[in-house]
Amino acid sequence: MSKSSRAAPRQRIISQDVAKRAGVSRTTVSFVLNGVKGANISEETRERVLAAAAELGYVPDATAQALATGRSRTIGLVFTRSNPYTNAGSTHIQIIEGLMGVVRQFGVRLLIDSVGHAETADSYLNLARTKRIDGLILFDLRADDQALYDLVHDDFPVVLLGRLPGVNVCSVEFDNRSGARAAVDHLLAQGHARIGLIAHGPLAFTGVTERVLGYQDALAGAGIAFDETLVRYGDFGPNSGFAATMSLLAAPIVPTALFVSSDVVAYGVLAALHERGIAIPNAMAVVGFDDQPLARFLTPPLTTVQISFEDMGRQAGKLLLDLIRGDVEPGRQVLLDAELIVRASSVVGYRP
């Protein structure tokens, strides 16, 4: 191919080209395309600039946008490593999938980090205060996370995946309490009166507390006194579920059913029951929580409370962007549904 037949490289469109086409200054183009508040620009001029940009196919430079608006156009998603199992599992992947759909739609970047509990003050707090991110989504939070309270004091846009009572911060959470109650109500309806609880973590995590409260609500509704000897606390993983089950089986009074507040912990519960030769659900019914992808492939398939982490990520992204734009006030709470999915682990003679 000769030099003369080669296509000339396409010249990059710049804001000066848009300004020339619209008959305005480059400053006006910058104000319009970056949505700068307080700029005294008529609606007719704004529409003319937008039309010129669309006709030319102009894509604003990210660095220039940041300088014009004082924003990085980046939001952060931080997981804490208090829970080693969800960090490496499908829960976080589902949250990221939901969130990515939002950031693509609105043209912002997503920064993802994972920190240990002791590292938080030197990690996401610094990200916020050095203005490397415009807002932050936090998951696996604890009630004693001081860095979170510092961010709230700074009026920095934060959305929690989970709730902290008494903290004026936006949050997206599942209806853990009603979901747990539905799980235990289901076991009560199967004729069980001695129902054990294996909580998936310590009560410092609000999601754990809410699921424990749902368990207590169901018992109270059935006129059954709460018995602490039927309760064990895990550490988020299947090993703790295995150990908790063995502990309950060695107790003076053994339950006939178990509500396990996480499917991942329930994997260990089922393994322990199989090892002891205890038939499920005939001798021990089991209900989990989360509806992890493997739950329906277990032996037997696990009855569980279904929640959507992808929807959680999507809702959190929308809420954070609204908060950054000033369209919502801090404290907005979004509560997502939790639905019981009945399978063979909890019903004798179950037929789908």
N, C-alpha and C positions, 0 to 999 in steps of 0.2 A: 504494500500500500504506500503510495507516495505521500510526501508531507502535505501536499496541497489538498489531498482527499481526506486527511484526518480531520475529525470534528474538533473544533476549538473547545478548550475546557470551559465549562459553564462558569460565568462570573458569579461570585457570591453576592447575594443581595444584602445590602446593609441598610441601616436606619435612614441614612441620607437619601437612598433611593425612594423609600416610603415617603419621606418628607417632601421630596420633589414632586412625586406623583400626587400627593394630597394637597400640595401648596401650603405647607405649614413648616414650622421649624423642627429641628431634630429634638429639641426639648419637649415640644408638644407631642411628638411621636412617642418619646420615652414615657411621658406622663400617662398617655392613653393606654399604651400596651402593657404598662406595669401597674395600671390601676392605682396610681398615686392619689391618695385622698387629699382634698383641699385645693387641688389644681382647678383654677377657674376656666374650664373648657366647656364650650357649648356642646349640646347633644349633636348638632349638625356636624361640627368639627370632629367629634369623636367617631361618628359613623363614617365620615370621609376617610379618616386615618385607618380605621379597621378594614374598610373596603379596599384601600390601597395596599395594605399589608397582605390581604387575602389574594388579591390579583397578582401580586409579585411573588407570592409564596415565601414571604419573609418569616424567618425563624429567629426570635430574639436570642441574643447571647446570654447564657446563664449567668456569667459573671457580671455583665452589665445590669441584668435584672436585679441581682443581689445588691449591687451598689445603689440602684435607684430606689429600691423598696426597703432597704435595711434588713432584708431577709435572705437566708441561705437557700430557700426553696428545698430544704431537706428536713425530713422528720426522722426521729429515732424510734427504734423498737428495741427494748432492752429486756432480756430474760435474766433472772437471777439463777445461780447454780445451787440454790437451796434444794432444788428438786432435780437430781441427776438423771431421772428417767424420762421426764417430759422434754428435757433439753435435747436429748438424742432421738426422740420419738416423733410419732406422726402428729401429735398435738401442735407443736410449734410449726411444723410444715403447713398444717391446715390454716393456722392463724396467718402465716406469711402469705399463703395463696390468696386469702380473702383481702388482705391489706394491699397486695400488689395490684389487684384489679382497680383499687381506688387511686393509688399513686400514679398508675399509668393514665388513668382517665383525667387526672388534674395536672399532669406534667410535673410532679415533684419527685425528688429522689428519696430513697429509703435507706437509712443506715441501721444495720442490725448488730447488736452486741450482746454478749453474755458475760455476766459478772458474778463474782462471789459476793456473799452478803457483806463481808467486811470491806469490799472494794467499792461499794456504791458511792460513797462520798467523793472518791477521787476519780470516778468514771462518768456516769451520766450527769452528775451535778456539774462537772467541768464542761461537758459537752454543751449544756444549757447556758452556763454563765459566760462561755467564750463565744457564744452565738454561732456555733457550728451547726446547730439544728434550730428549727423554729418551734418545734413542739416534740413531745415525747409520749410514747405508749409504754407502760410498764406491766409486766406479767410476773406471776409467782411472788407477789409482794407479801411482806410481813407487816404486822401492825406496829412493829418497833423499828421500822426503817426511817431513820432520822433524815436521810437525804431527801426523801419524799416531802417531809414537812418543810425542809428548807426551800424546795422548789415552790411549794404552795405559798410560802411567805414571800417569795420573789415574784409572785403572780405570773409564773412561767406556765404556758399551756401544757397541761398534762392530762392524759386519759389513762385510767387504770383498767386493766382487765381483771375485774374483781372489785369488791367494795371495801372501803374502810369507814365504818360508822363514825360520824362526828367530824369528818374531814371534808371541807368544801372543795371537792375536786370531781371532775367528770369521770364517769365510769361506765363500763359495759360488763354486764355479769349475767350468768344464767340464773334462773330461778331455782337455786340449789335446794332451798328449804322445801319448796313444794314438790320438787322432783324426788327428794329423799323420802318425803312423806308418802308419795304415791308408791314408791318401791316397798316400803314397810306395810302400807295398807294392803298391797297385793299379797304379801306373805301372810298377813292376818286373815285375809279372805280365803287362803288355802288351809286355814285351820291351825296355824302356828301361833302359839302364845308365848313361847320362849325363844325370842329372836335375838341372836347375838349381833353385835356391831363391830366391824373392823374398819376403823377410820384410816384414811390414806396418809395422814400426816398429823403433826401436832396442832393444837388449837390456836397457835399463833397465826396460822393461815386462815383467813376469813372464810374461804370456801369450805374448809374442813369444818369449822364451827357451824356454818349454816346447814351442812348436811347432817351433822350430829343433832342439831335442833329439829330438823325434819323427822329424824328417827324418833326423838322424844315426843314430838307432836302426835305422831301416829299411835304410839303406845298410850299416851294420855287420852286420845280420842277413843281408844278401845277399853279404857279403864284399867290399863296394866301399869303397874308402878315401874319406874325406871330403875334398873338394877346395874350398878356400876361393875359388878363382877362379870357381866356379859359383854363388856366393852374392852377392846384392845386398840392401841394406836400404832400404826405402821410408819414407815419412812419413805413412802411413795413407790417403793419397788416390790416386785413379786417375792423376793426373799423375806421381806417383812410380813407379807400376807401368809406365807408358808409358816413362819414362826408363830404368828398370832393364832393361826388355826390350831397348830399343835398345842399351844397354851390353853385354848378354850376346850379342846378335847380332853385335856388332862384335869380340867376343873371339876369340882364336886358336882356341879349341875351343868350338864352339857346342853347347849341349845339344839333345837331341831331345825333351825333356819339361820342363815347369815345374810345380813345386809353389809356389803363391802362397798365403801364409798368411792372406789376407783376400779375400773376394769383391770388396769395393770397390776394392782395389788391382788385382785381376784384371780389372776393367773396362778399366783402362788397358792391361793386358797384351794383351788381345784386340784392342784398337784398334791397338796397335803392330804386332801380327802381321798384321792385315788390311791396314794401310798398306804393309807390306813384301811383301804378296802371299804370305804363308806360310800354307799350308793347315792348318786345324785339324780333326781331330787327325793327319792323314796325315803332315805334315812337323813338326808340333810339338803334342804333347798338353799339355793344361792342366788342372790341378785346383786349385780354390779351397778356401776355408774360411769357414764361417758359415751358408751357405745363405740368403743375403739374398733377399727377395721377388722381385727381378728376375732372379735367377740362372737360373731355368728358361726365361726369355723371351729370353735372349741368343742370338746366332748364332755358333757353335752353342750349345745349352743347356749350362750349365756344370756339370761334375762337381764336387762340393763336399762338405765335411763339415758335416752338419746339426747345429745346436745350437739350443736354445730359450731365447731371452732372456726371454720371458714367464715361463717356469718359473723362471729365475734370479731374477727379481724377486719372484715368489711365495715361493720358498724363503727368500730373504734377509729378506723381511718377517716370516715366521713365526719364523725364527731370531732376529731382533733382538728381537721381542716376548718370546720365551722367555728371552732373555738379560736383558732389563729386569726381568722378573718373578723372575729368579733360578732359573729352571728348568733352565738349562744353564750350564756353566762356560765361561769364555773359552778359545778354542782349538779349539772344535768346527768341523770341516770337513765341508762337503757337496760331494760330487763328482758332477757331472751328466754323463750320457752324451753322447758325440759319435759320430754315425753317418755313414758314407760313403754318399753318394747318387750313383750312377753315371748320367751323362748323356753326350751325344754328344761333348763336348769332349776326351774322353780315350780313346775306343775307336773304332778304324777300323771303319766299317760298322755302327755301333751301331744297334740296333733296340730301342725301349722295350718 
